[in-house]
Amino acid sequence: MAESTLAVGADARETLKVLALAGALDGRATVSCAGLADRLDVSTQTVSRRLRDLDEAGLVDREMVSDGQHVTTTEAGRRVLEREYADYRRLFESDRGVDLHGTVTGGMGEGRHYISLPGYKEQFVERLGYEPFPGTLNVDLDAESTRARAALDGLEPVRIDGWEDDERTYGPAFCWPATIALDGDESTDGGYDEAHVVAPERTHHGQDKVELIAPDRLRDELGLDDGEGVTVHVEGE
């Protein structure tokens, strides 16, 4: 899913990176304005302002202490760095795909409703080449893949346009070609290679989940039950 992003300038991203390298991404880092000023090659006044701005934007949490500040990167700050990471992967890595690991879980039935709407279904047929089974396969990602999911922002998606009917407006969505395999299945014919990860442009889902569509019911095709581990290899269009 490509969610709505907070506009963060280059100075803020650089400061977030330096804080992360100091340990703020994985926990609480103790930093001083003087030390950060040396790392960033700016004045202590500039560092103080940047830290205040990051705090007010909800990208870090701060606590003033006698020897400096305790700084922790928030989830919003982590997402800024993950998007930066995705951009550099897009620039330098020849393998444009990303592997996501997780477990199959039940959904709330929303996928079936939206996949079946004519404004989406017609575009799926036109742009993906098939009419999806009316429902999605939901996968809860493990911690490492939750972080790696940001790399999808660096892959070119198939765009599904927003549309409206007499009652409401429906937002756009993105689809990425995907192959699904059961964890531990090393056979050459044990996977499914005509699926897509689908994500609305704006969603209430967190970064720890993906939803997949396909022309078939994936649970039946792969013999999947809730709690089974799968690997989803996602590529750009």
C-alpha positions in Angstrom: 0.0 0.0 0.0 1.2 3.4 -0.7 -0.2 5.4 2.2 -0.4 9.2 2.5 3.1 10.5 3.4 4.2 13.4 5.5 6.3 15.9 3.7 9.7 15.8 5.3 12.6 17.9 4.1 16.1 16.8 3.4 17.5 18.4 6.6 14.9 16.5 8.7 15.7 13.2 7.0 19.4 13.7 7.5 18.9 14.4 11.2 16.6 11.4 11.5 19.3 9.2 9.9 22.0 10.5 12.3 19.8 9.9 15.3 19.0 6.4 14.0 22.7 5.6 13.7 23.1 6.8 17.3 20.6 4.2 18.4 17.3 6.1 18.4 15.7 3.7 15.9 16.0 0.7 18.1 15.5 2.3 21.4 16.4 5.4 23.4 19.6 7.3 22.4 21.3 9.9 24.5 22.5 12.7 22.4 23.8 16.3 22.8 23.2 19.2 20.5 27.0 19.8 20.3 27.6 16.2 19.3 24.9 16.2 16.7 26.2 19.6 15.4 29.6 18.0 14.7 28.0 15.0 12.9 25.7 17.2 10.8 28.2 20.1 10.3 25.7 22.7 11.5 25.4 25.0 14.5 24.1 23.8 17.8 21.2 26.3 17.4 20.3 24.6 14.1 20.4 21.2 15.7 18.2 22.4 18.6 15.6 23.7 16.1 15.7 20.5 14.0 15.1 18.4 17.1 12.2 20.6 18.2 10.7 20.4 14.7 11.0 16.6 14.6 9.4 16.4 18.0 6.5 18.6 17.0 6.0 16.7 13.8 5.7 13.4 15.8 8.8 11.9 14.3 10.8 11.6 17.5 10.1 11.6 21.3 12.4 13.5 23.5 13.2 13.7 27.2 15.6 16.4 28.5 18.3 15.0 30.9 21.4 16.5 32.6 23.8 15.2 29.9 21.7 16.0 26.9 18.5 14.5 25.5 17.0 11.0 25.4 15.6 10.6 21.8 13.5 7.8 20.4 12.4 7.5 16.8 8.6 7.1 16.6 6.8 4.8 14.1 6.1 7.9 11.9 9.9 8.6 11.9 10.7 5.0 11.1 8.4 5.2 8.1 10.3 8.3 6.8 13.5 6.3 7.0 12.0 3.2 5.4 10.8 5.3 2.5 14.3 6.7 2.1 15.7 3.2 2.2 13.2 2.1 -0.5 14.4 4.9 -2.7 18.0 3.9 -2.4 17.1 0.3 -3.1 15.4 1.4 -6.2 18.6 3.3 -7.3 21.3 0.7 -6.5 19.8 -2.8 -6.4 19.4 -4.7 -9.7 17.0 -7.1 -8.1 13.8 -5.0 -7.9 11.8 -7.6 -6.0 11.2 -8.0 -2.3 10.4 -11.1 -0.3 7.8 -10.8 2.5 7.3 -13.5 5.1 4.2 -13.9 7.2 1.2 -16.1 8.3 -2.2 -16.5 6.7 -5.0 -14.8 8.7 -8.7 -14.3 8.3 -10.0 -11.0 7.1 -13.1 -9.0 7.9 -14.8 -9.5 4.6 -14.0 -6.0 3.3 -11.8 -7.3 0.5 -14.7 -9.4 -1.0 -16.9 -6.3 -1.1 -14.4 -3.9 -2.7 -12.9 -6.4 -5.2 -16.4 -7.1 -6.5 -17.3 -3.4 -7.1 -17.7 -2.8 -10.9 -15.5 0.3 -10.9 -12.6 -1.7 -9.6 -13.4 -5.1 -11.2 -13.4 -3.7 -14.7 -10.0 -2.1 -14.2 -8.6 -5.4 -12.7 -9.7 -7.2 -15.9 -8.2 -4.5 -18.2 -4.9 -3.9 -16.3 -4.2 -7.2 -14.6 -5.6 -9.5 -17.2 -8.0 -11.4 -15.0 -11.2 -11.0 -12.9 -10.1 -11.6 -9.3 -11.8 -14.1 -7.1 -14.2 -12.1 -4.9 -12.0 -11.9 -1.8 -8.4 -11.4 -0.6 -5.8 -13.5 1.0 -4.6 -11.7 4.1 -1.1 -12.2 5.4 0.2 -10.9 8.8 3.9 -10.0 8.2 6.7 -10.9 10.7 8.8 -8.1 12.2 11.5 -8.1 9.5 9.0 -8.1 6.7 7.0 -5.4 8.3 10.1 -3.2 7.9 10.9 -4.6 4.4 7.4 -3.8 3.2 8.4 -0.1 2.8 10.5 -1.3 -0.2 7.2 -1.7 -2.1 7.3 2.1 -2.5 10.3 1.7 -4.7 8.6 -0.8 -7.0 6.4 0.4 -10.0 2.8 -0.6 -9.3 -0.1 -1.2 -11.6 -2.4 1.8 -10.8 -6.1 1.3 -10.3 -7.9 4.7 -10.7 -10.4 6.0 -8.2 -14.0 6.3 -9.3 -17.4 7.3 -8.0 -21.1 6.2 -8.2 -24.3 7.9 -7.1 -23.6 7.2 -3.5 -19.9 7.8 -2.8 -16.3 8.2 -4.1 -13.9 5.3 -4.1 -10.2 6.0 -3.9 -7.4 4.7 -6.1 -5.3 1.6 -5.4 -2.0 0.0 -6.3 -1.2 -3.6 -7.4 2.2 -5.3 -7.5 2.7 -8.7 -9.3 3.4 -11.4 -6.7 4.3 -15.0 -6.3 3.1 -16.9 -3.3 4.7 -20.1 -1.8 4.3 -22.1 1.4 7.3 -21.6 3.7 9.6 -24.6 3.4 8.2 -25.7 0.1 11.2 -26.2 -2.2 9.3 -27.8 -5.1 9.2 -26.0 -8.4 5.4 -26.3 -8.8 4.5 -25.5 -5.2 3.8 -21.8 -5.6 1.3 -19.6 -7.3 2.5 -16.9 -9.7 -0.5 -15.1 -11.0 -1.3 -13.0 -7.9 -1.0 -9.3 -7.0 -0.5 -7.5 -3.7 -3.3 -4.9 -3.6 -3.4 -1.8 -1.4 -5.6 1.3 -1.4 -3.7 4.5 -1.7 -5.0 5.4 1.8 -5.8 2.7 4.2 -6.5 2.0 7.8 -4.4 -1.1 7.7 -0.9 -1.0 9.2 2.4 -1.8 7.6 2.3 -5.3 9.2 -0.2 -6.8 6.7 -0.6 -7.4 3.0 -3.6 -8.4 1.0 -3.5 -10.5 -2.2 -5.8 -11.0 -5.1 -5.8 -13.7 -7.8 -8.1 -15.2 -10.4 -8.5 -18.2 -8.1 -9.3 -18.7 -4.4 -5.7 -18.8 -3.1 -6.6 -20.8 0.0 -7.9 -23.6 -2.2 -5.1 -23.4 -4.7 -2.4 -23.6 -2.1 -4.3 -25.6 0.6 -3.8 -22.8 3.1 -5.3 -22.5 6.6 -5.0 -19.7 9.1 -1.6 -19.6 10.8 0.3 -21.2 7.9 3.5 -19.5 6.9 4.0 -18.1 3.4 6.5 -16.2 1.4 5.3 -13.5 -0.9 7.8 -12.4 -3.6 6.7 -9.0 -4.9 8.0 -7.3 -8.1 7.5 -4.1 -9.9 5.3 -3.9 -13.0 
